[in-house]
C-alpha cells in the first residue's frame, strides 16, 4: 500500500517530520478528501466557530478549572496542579473532539456518525453528540473492552447508539478501529467517521489536535493568570494521543516548560505486552499512518496491554512521534501497578477519583518526584474521571 497523499509539487501533506500521511486503500480516499475539504471550508466559518464555542461553554462546561492539590503538594515538595477535564459533560476530554466532529458532520449533511472506542469515553461522547444533533450513531468496541467498560456501554445504549462488539484480533481498540474503517468504506455517502484520537490517516491527526488544543490553550492562560508564569512541567498520558496533544501542543513554543507524555508499560514483566509504542516500538504503518508501532521482527503488529482500556493500543499519533524525535517532549512509561497506586493515592489525598488513563500521568509524577526540583510547579492533565474504571480497578485494589 502506497502513501496516496501528495501535493502537486510532490511534497507530502499531513506529515509531522517523516511521520503521518495517508496510507489507505483507494476506496477511502474520497471520504478522507471530502472531510479535509469540509475542514477547510466549514471549520473557519463564523457559524461553525460560534456554534461550537456555545456548545463547549453552555453544554459541556468549559473552561474547566485548574485545581491545586494542596495535600499532595506538601507530601511531594513541589506544587501539583490538575487540569480538570474530568469535570466536563460525559466525564472526559473526548467531548471536545466528538462535538466538533459531529457538528462538522451535521453541517456536511451527513445523517450517520460512527466511532471506535476503547475505554468507552469517546463512544459515550460521540453518542451524546449524535443524540444532540439528531444523528444515527454506531460505535465499534473491542469485545474485551465491552466487558471491562460496562458502565459506558450502558450509557451509549441509553443514548440511542448501537454498540458493535468486535470479536476479531485482540478484541481491543486496534480491532475496533479496523472494523470502523471497513464500515466507513462501504457507507461513506451518508456517514462520517468521528475518529477519537490524534492518529489515523490525514486529516484525522490534525482535526483532533485542532479540536483538543482548547485544553492546553485554557491551561496556559489559567496558569499565567494564577501564578504570573507558566508551569515548570506539563504532563499527560498517551495512548493514541488526543488528550496529550491537546494539552501539550499549546506549550510547545514555551521552551522553558518541560513537556512529558506518559505511555502505558503494562505489567512491566519481561516478555509481557505493553502499550509503549514510542519507547519500545519501531516505525511502521497502521490504520493509515506511518508511526511508531509495537511489532515483531516480521513487521506483524504485536498485542498491546494495559490495565487502562483507553491506553491499550499498539501505536501512537504521528505528531507525538515527531515531538519525541526532535526532543521537545519526553515520553516516559508508567506501569499498571504504579497507575493503580496513583488512582488510589489521588482519591484518598484529594477526593478526586481519576480515570486509569490519567492515573498513568500521575504515576509518572509520583515515581519521578525525587528528580523534580523542590518548589517546581507541575501541571497534569486529568483527562477523565474514574467512575468507568472503578469496578475494573477494584479487581486489583484491596479497600
SULWO-V701592 format. One record per pair of residues at least 4 apart in sequence whose ideal C-beta (glycine too) atoms are under 7 Angstrom apart, sorted by sequence separation. I is the first residue (numbers start at 1). J is the second residue. D is the distance in Angstrom with one decimal. If there is no record, write none. Layout:
I/J/D
I/J/D
//
This chain:
6/10/5.9
7/11/5.3
15/19/6.7
16/20/5.0
24/28/4.1
28/32/5.8
29/33/5.9
30/34/6.2
31/35/6.3
32/36/6.4
33/37/6.3
34/38/6.3
35/39/6.5
36/40/6.6
37/41/6.0
38/42/5.1
39/43/5.1
45/49/6.8
46/50/5.9
47/51/6.2
48/52/6.1
49/53/6.2
50/54/6.3
51/55/6.4
52/56/6.2
53/57/6.3
54/58/5.6
55/59/4.5
56/60/5.0
69/73/5.6
70/74/6.7
71/75/6.8
72/76/5.8
76/80/6.2
88/92/6.6
90/94/6.9
94/98/5.8
95/99/5.8
96/100/6.6
97/101/6.1
98/102/5.9
99/103/6.1
100/104/6.5
101/105/6.4
102/106/6.5
103/107/6.4
104/108/6.2
120/124/5.9
121/125/6.2
122/126/6.1
123/127/6.1
124/128/6.2
125/129/6.4
126/130/6.1
127/131/6.4
128/132/6.5
129/133/6.2
141/145/5.3
142/146/7.0
143/147/6.9
144/148/6.7
145/149/5.4
149/153/6.2
150/154/6.3
151/155/6.5
152/156/6.4
153/157/6.6
154/158/6.3
155/159/6.4
157/161/6.5
167/171/6.2
170/174/6.4
171/175/6.0
173/177/6.5
174/178/6.7
175/179/6.5
176/180/6.4
177/181/6.3
178/182/6.5
179/183/6.4
180/184/6.3
181/185/6.6
183/187/5.9
184/188/5.9
187/191/4.4
200/204/4.0
202/206/6.7
203/207/5.2
204/208/6.0
205/209/6.3
206/210/6.2
207/211/6.5
208/212/5.9
209/213/5.9
213/217/5.7
214/218/6.1
215/219/6.3
216/220/6.0
217/221/6.8
218/222/6.0
219/223/6.2
220/224/6.3
221/225/6.2
222/226/6.0
223/227/5.6
241/245/5.2
242/246/6.2
243/247/6.1
244/248/5.7
245/249/5.3
248/252/6.7
276/280/4.7
277/281/3.9
285/289/6.9
295/299/5.5
296/300/5.0
308/312/6.7
316/320/5.2
318/322/6.4
319/323/6.3
320/324/6.3
321/325/6.2
322/326/6.6
334/338/4.9
336/340/6.3
337/341/6.4
338/342/6.3
339/343/6.3
340/344/6.7
341/345/6.0
342/346/6.3
343/347/6.8
344/348/6.1
345/349/5.8
346/350/5.6
354/358/4.3
355/359/6.9
358/362/6.5
359/363/6.0
360/364/6.8
361/365/6.9
362/366/6.2
363/367/6.0
364/368/6.0
365/369/6.7
368/372/6.2
372/376/5.2
386/390/6.1
389/393/5.0
390/394/6.2
393/397/5.6
15/20/4.4
24/29/6.7
43/48/5.5
55/60/6.5
57/62/5.4
68/73/7.0
73/78/6.7
86/91/6.2
88/93/6.8
90/95/4.8
105/110/4.2
117/122/4.6
130/135/4.2
141/146/5.3
156/161/4.4
166/171/6.4
169/174/6.5
170/175/6.2
195/200/5.2
199/204/6.9
200/205/6.8
224/229/6.8
267/272/4.9
285/290/5.4
286/291/6.9
295/300/6.1
306/311/4.5
316/321/6.3
323/328/4.8
324/329/6.0
334/339/5.5
347/352/6.6
354/359/5.1
6/12/5.6
7/13/5.8
14/20/5.1
15/21/5.8
42/48/5.2
56/62/4.4
73/79/5.0
86/92/6.7
89/95/5.8
117/123/3.3
157/163/6.2
169/175/4.1
199/205/6.1
224/230/6.3
237/243/6.9
238/244/4.6
251/257/5.0
266/272/5.6
274/280/6.3
295/301/5.5
296/302/5.7
306/312/4.5
323/329/4.1
346/352/5.5
347/353/4.7
372/378/6.5
5/12/6.3
14/21/5.7
73/80/5.0
85/92/6.2
88/95/5.4
115/122/6.0
130/137/3.6
146/153/5.6
156/163/5.3
168/175/4.9
184/191/6.2
198/205/4.9
223/230/5.8
236/243/5.7
237/244/6.5
266/273/5.5
283/290/6.7
286/293/5.3
294/301/6.8
295/302/5.7
305/312/6.4
324/331/5.3
5/13/5.5
14/22/5.9
24/32/6.8
72/80/5.1
85/93/4.1
105/113/5.4
115/123/5.9
223/231/5.3
236/244/3.9
251/259/6.0
266/274/3.8
293/301/6.3
294/302/4.4
304/312/5.4
346/354/5.4
354/362/6.5
3/12/6.7
5/14/5.7
12/21/6.1
166/175/4.8
184/193/4.5
195/204/4.3
265/274/4.9
266/275/6.5
283/292/6.1
284/293/4.3
304/313/5.7
22/32/6.4
127/137/5.3
153/163/5.6
166/176/5.1
198/208/4.3
220/230/6.6
264/274/6.6
282/292/6.8
294/304/5.8
304/314/4.2
68/79/6.9
69/80/4.3
102/113/5.9
115/126/4.1
126/137/6.2
197/208/6.4
198/209/5.3
236/247/4.4
248/259/5.0
264/275/4.0
265/276/5.4
281/292/4.2
282/293/6.6
284/295/5.5
343/354/6.1
69/81/6.9
127/139/6.5
236/248/6.1
263/275/6.3
264/276/6.5
281/293/4.9
302/314/6.2
68/81/5.5
69/82/6.4
113/126/6.2
126/139/6.4
166/179/4.7
180/193/6.0
195/208/6.5
234/247/6.4
248/261/6.8
263/276/3.9
281/294/4.9
282/295/5.9
301/314/5.4
343/356/6.1
365/378/5.8
67/81/6.6
234/248/6.2
263/277/7.0
278/292/5.3
280/294/6.6
281/295/6.8
66/81/5.3
67/82/4.7
164/179/6.8
263/278/6.1
277/292/4.7
284/299/6.1
286/301/6.3
365/380/6.2
5/21/6.1
66/82/6.9
123/139/4.1
263/279/5.9
277/293/5.8
343/359/4.2
346/362/5.9
5/22/3.7
66/83/5.7
67/84/5.6
113/130/5.4
139/156/5.7
234/251/5.3
244/261/5.0
277/294/5.5
339/356/5.9
342/359/4.5
3/21/4.6
4/22/5.9
66/84/7.0
123/141/6.2
362/380/5.9
3/22/6.3
64/83/6.6
65/84/5.1
146/165/4.7
361/380/5.1
3/23/5.3
4/24/6.9
64/84/4.6
294/314/4.1
339/359/4.2
342/362/4.0
361/381/6.5
64/85/5.6
120/141/7.0
293/314/5.7
339/360/4.7
342/363/4.0
345/366/6.9
1/23/5.5
113/135/5.2
117/139/5.6
139/161/5.5
141/163/5.9
143/165/4.5
293/315/4.8
341/363/6.9
64/87/5.4
112/135/6.4
138/161/6.9
141/164/7.0
143/166/6.2
234/257/5.8
238/261/4.1
292/315/6.9
64/88/6.1
98/122/6.6
102/126/6.8
111/135/6.3
112/136/4.3
113/137/5.4
114/138/4.8
115/139/5.0
116/140/5.1
117/141/5.1
137/161/4.3
138/162/4.8
139/163/5.3
140/164/4.9
141/165/6.2
142/166/5.2
143/167/5.1
230/254/5.5
238/262/6.2
291/315/5.4
292/316/5.8
339/363/4.8
342/366/5.7
358/382/4.9
4/29/6.0
111/136/6.2
120/145/7.0
139/164/6.9
141/166/6.6
232/257/6.8
233/258/4.8
234/259/5.4
235/260/4.5
236/261/6.0
237/262/5.0
238/263/5.2
239/264/7.0
291/316/6.0
338/363/3.9
358/383/4.8
61/87/6.4
114/140/7.0
138/164/6.3
140/166/5.6
230/256/6.9
231/257/6.3
232/258/6.4
334/360/4.2
357/383/5.8
358/384/6.0
61/88/5.6
94/121/4.6
98/125/3.7
102/129/3.6
106/133/4.7
118/145/5.5
144/171/4.1
145/172/5.8
230/257/5.3
233/260/6.3
235/262/6.6
291/318/4.8
357/384/6.2
60/88/5.2
61/89/5.7
94/122/4.4
98/126/4.5
102/130/6.1
124/152/5.3
131/159/4.9
143/171/4.1
144/172/5.4
145/173/6.9
215/243/6.9
219/247/6.7
287/315/6.9
290/318/6.9
354/382/5.6
355/383/6.3
60/89/4.6
92/121/4.1
106/135/6.8
120/149/4.1
123/152/6.4
127/156/4.5
131/160/5.8
142/171/4.3
273/302/6.8
275/304/4.3
286/315/4.9
289/318/5.4
292/321/5.0
307/336/4.1
334/363/3.9
338/367/5.9
355/384/3.6
59/89/6.3
91/121/6.7
95/125/4.4
99/129/4.9
103/133/7.0
105/135/6.5
119/149/5.9
142/172/4.0
212/242/5.3
216/246/6.0
220/250/5.2
273/303/5.1
274/304/6.8
275/305/6.5
291/321/5.5
306/336/6.8
334/364/5.0
355/385/6.0
356/386/6.8
90/121/6.9
94/125/3.9
98/129/4.6
102/133/5.4
121/152/6.7
124/155/5.0
128/159/6.0
130/161/6.6
142/173/6.1
212/243/6.8
215/246/4.1
216/247/4.6
220/251/6.3
273/304/5.8
274/305/6.1
275/306/4.5
308/339/6.6
354/385/7.0
355/386/5.2
120/152/2.7
124/156/5.7
127/159/4.0
214/246/7.0
215/247/4.9
216/248/6.3
273/305/3.5
307/339/6.2
332/364/5.0
353/385/6.3
354/386/5.2
95/128/6.8
102/135/6.5
120/153/6.5
123/156/5.2
142/175/5.2
212/245/6.3
213/246/5.3
216/249/5.8
217/250/4.7
272/305/6.8
307/340/6.5
353/386/3.9
355/388/6.9
356/389/4.5
90/124/5.2
127/161/3.9
142/176/5.0
208/242/5.2
212/246/2.8
216/250/3.5
355/389/5.9
60/95/5.3
90/125/5.0
141/176/5.4
216/251/5.9
140/176/4.4
209/245/4.9
213/249/5.1
239/275/6.7
275/311/5.2
209/246/6.8
213/250/5.6
275/312/5.6
277/314/6.2
356/393/6.3
90/128/5.4
275/313/5.9
277/315/5.2
278/316/5.6
60/99/6.9
140/179/4.4
266/305/4.3
275/314/7.0
277/316/4.4
56/96/6.8
140/180/4.6
209/249/6.0
266/306/5.7
199/240/4.4
197/239/6.8
198/240/6.2
199/241/6.5
264/306/3.7
278/320/6.5
56/99/7.0
197/240/2.8
198/241/4.5
278/321/6.3
343/386/6.4
55/99/5.4
197/241/6.0
198/242/4.7
264/308/6.0
197/242/4.5
196/242/6.7
278/324/5.3
311/357/5.5
52/99/6.8
198/245/4.6
264/311/3.9
310/357/4.4
52/100/5.7
308/356/3.9
307/356/6.0
308/357/4.9
311/360/6.5
343/393/5.8
52/103/5.8
51/103/6.1
279/331/6.1
308/360/6.6
278/331/4.5
340/393/6.2
344/397/5.7
118/172/6.5
279/333/5.7
48/103/6.7
118/173/3.6
340/396/5.3
116/173/6.6
276/333/5.1
340/397/5.9
118/176/7.0
48/107/6.4
117/176/6.5
261/320/6.2
116/176/4.0
43/104/6.8
116/177/4.6
42/104/6.0
116/180/4.6
42/107/5.2
115/180/6.8
38/104/6.0
114/180/5.5
268/335/4.0
126/194/5.0
261/329/5.5
263/331/6.0
265/333/4.1
267/335/6.7
114/183/5.9
259/328/6.5
260/329/7.0
265/334/6.3
266/335/6.8
267/336/5.4
38/108/5.1
114/184/6.4
259/329/4.4
260/330/5.2
261/331/4.6
262/332/5.3
263/333/5.3
264/334/6.8
265/335/4.3
266/336/6.1
239/310/5.4
259/330/7.0
239/311/3.8
245/317/6.3
260/332/6.1
262/334/5.2
240/313/5.6
122/196/3.5
237/311/6.4
239/313/5.0
245/319/5.7
241/316/5.6
245/320/6.6
240/316/6.5
241/317/3.7
244/320/6.7
252/328/6.0
114/191/5.9
240/317/5.6
112/190/5.3
113/191/6.9
238/316/6.3
111/190/5.0
112/191/4.4
113/192/5.4
114/193/5.4
115/194/4.7
117/196/6.4
241/320/4.7
110/190/6.0
114/194/6.9
116/196/6.0
110/191/6.3
113/194/5.0
115/196/6.0
248/329/6.1
110/192/4.6
238/320/6.1
108/192/6.6
105/192/4.0
200/287/5.2
201/288/3.0
199/287/6.5
200/288/5.4
201/289/5.9
200/289/5.9
199/289/6.0
102/194/6.2
199/291/7.0
101/194/4.3
238/331/6.7
98/194/6.0
264/360/5.7
262/360/4.9
97/196/6.9
262/361/4.9
94/196/6.6
262/364/4.3
260/364/6.5
177/287/5.3
209/319/6.5
97/208/5.4
100/211/3.9
205/317/5.4
205/318/5.7
97/211/4.5
205/319/5.8
96/211/5.6
97/212/5.6
96/212/5.5
199/315/6.3
199/316/6.8
96/214/5.8
199/317/4.2
239/357/6.7
93/212/6.5
198/317/3.8
197/317/6.4
237/357/5.0
198/319/6.4
237/358/5.9
93/215/6.1
237/360/4.4
237/361/4.4
236/361/5.5
235/361/4.9
235/364/6.3
85/215/6.3
235/365/5.9
83/215/6.4
170/303/4.7
247/381/4.1
83/219/4.7
243/381/5.7
173/312/5.8
174/313/6.1
233/372/6.8
172/312/5.0
173/313/4.9
174/314/5.8
243/383/3.9
233/376/6.5
235/378/6.6
232/376/4.3
97/242/6.3
232/377/5.1
233/378/4.4
234/379/5.0
235/380/4.8
236/381/4.1
231/377/4.4
232/378/6.7
233/379/6.8
237/383/6.5
231/378/6.5
236/383/7.0
231/379/4.2
81/231/6.9
93/243/4.7
227/377/6.5
62/214/6.9
31/184/6.3
66/219/6.4
93/246/6.5
64/218/6.9
63/218/4.7
66/222/4.7
223/379/6.3
28/185/5.8
31/188/4.0
66/223/6.6
27/185/4.9
30/188/6.5
56/214/6.9
85/243/6.9
66/226/6.8
149/309/5.7
219/379/6.3
148/309/5.9
39/203/6.0
83/247/6.7
145/309/4.8
215/381/6.5
36/203/4.5
35/203/6.2
39/207/6.0
32/201/5.9
24/201/5.1
23/201/6.7
22/201/4.4
22/202/4.6
21/202/6.2
20/202/6.1
20/205/6.2
14/202/2.6
13/202/6.3
14/203/6.3
119/308/6.8
121/310/6.7
119/309/4.2
118/309/4.7
119/310/3.4
14/206/6.8
118/310/4.9
118/312/5.9
118/313/6.8
5/202/5.8
151/387/6.7
152/388/5.2
151/388/5.3
119/357/6.5
149/388/5.9
148/392/5.0
23/285/4.9
92/355/6.6
121/384/5.6
24/288/4.5
23/288/5.3
22/288/6.1
23/289/6.6
23/290/6.4
121/388/6.9
21/289/6.1
86/354/6.8
120/388/6.1
20/289/5.7
21/290/5.2
86/355/7.0
119/388/6.4
20/290/6.4
19/290/5.6
19/291/5.4
72/349/5.1
71/349/4.7
72/350/6.3
71/350/5.9
69/350/5.1
80/365/6.9
93/383/4.9
92/383/6.0
93/384/6.7
92/384/3.2
76/369/5.1
91/384/5.7
78/372/5.4
91/385/4.6
78/374/6.2
81/377/6.8
83/379/6.3
85/381/6.5
86/382/5.1
91/387/6.5
77/374/4.7
78/375/6.1
81/378/7.0
85/382/6.0
20/318/3.7
78/376/4.3
79/377/4.7
80/378/5.3
81/379/4.7
82/380/5.5
83/381/4.8
84/382/5.7
85/383/5.1
86/384/5.4
19/318/3.7
79/378/6.9
83/382/6.2
85/384/6.5
86/385/3.8
78/378/5.9
80/380/7.0
82/382/4.4
16/318/4.9
19/321/4.6
16/319/4.5
19/322/5.4
17/322/4.2
16/322/3.6
17/325/5.8
//
